[in-house]
Amino acid sequence: MVLGAAFLAYPFLVSDYYIDAAFFFGIYALLGLSLNVVLGEVGLFDLGHAGFYAIGAYTTAILNTVYGVPVLILLPVSALAAALFAYLVCSPIIHLKGDYLCIVTIGMGEIIRISLLNNPFDLTGGPNGVFGIDFPAVGPLLVIDTSLKFYFLVWIIVLLTIVGLTQLQHSRIGRAWNYIREDEIAAEASGVNVRAYKLLAFVIGAALAGAAGNIYAAKLMIVSPESFSFMESCLLFCIVLIGGMGSIPGVLIGAAAISLFPEIFRPFAMYRMLIFGLAMILMMIFRPGGIWPRKRGAIQKARRGHAVQGMKLSQKAAPHSHG
């Protein structure tokens, strides 16, 4: 309750500059949550996640500027476009593991970025990008055209995403993801459709990244390929690792570290990558699970319960020896 009241009061107590900083915190929180589905829940290395972010942003930009489709209607459309792309691209590579999957996703992200720079139809505007995107609007009376309104838009979506992902974590899908992350071979032997659940994680993560791209494009009114580089994917990877893989509160902390600290320590902006690298090294040494690691007690307790139950059944089934 206190945290909710603070978020409601915050934009009325600070200037537009700090409201915009909180807006981009929300964007990175949404992107971090989207990657956390793939990296944190299932343990799949994805260093091309900015590509799905780009697809959502460019879907919004092109359909709005060329065909005049309203931006808010394009929010689910952008999510669907990124999800569909993830399904088509990730289906052939979903069997890869570890470093091999990581390398392929890097290539996928770079292919998307280069395609935005050079394509035969010139829909993406090349290096200049696409500009002139409309503000989101709900009829003629409510136009989201101020920092305050964008702040509430992004954080409402982040809140809905957190609620949905929390429910997903405690569902059958979430448990299947956890089993795959902990032991893929054992999960498959237990009847879990590993390929389908991995692909589902990529699709859901891509859809959330596409939604973030829609909001980002509407706020800036322009999108360009340089906003979706490999470095952006690395920052998203850092958000999940620093905060804690599989931990929703941890992802929010990681997003704050990535988006707010550079604003607070702007005089040291040129050393940002050095500081991030040092922070990652220190995290791996002292907090390998992240700042707020996810509690895995429930999974371990379930495993112990299954093991005890199995031992009891085996004892009952074993033949009794008679002296």
Buried (B, 14 or more C-beta within 10 A) or exposed (E): EEEEEEBEEBBEEEEEEBBBBBBBBBBBBBBBBBBBBBBBBBBBBBBBBBBBBBBBBBBBBBBBBEEEBBBBEBBEBBBBBBBBBBBEBBEEBBEBEEEEBBBBBBEBBBEBBEBBBEEEEEBBBBEEBBEEBBBBBEEEEEEBBEBBBBBBBBBEBBEEBBEEBEEBBEEEBBBBBBBBBBEBEEBBEEEBEBEEBBBBBBBBBBBBBBBBBBBBBBBBBBBBBEBBBBEBBBBBBBBBBBBBBBBBBBBBBBBBBBBBBBBEEEEEEEEBEEBBEEBBEEBEEEEEBBBBBBEBEEBEEEBEEEEEEEEEEEEEEEEEEEE
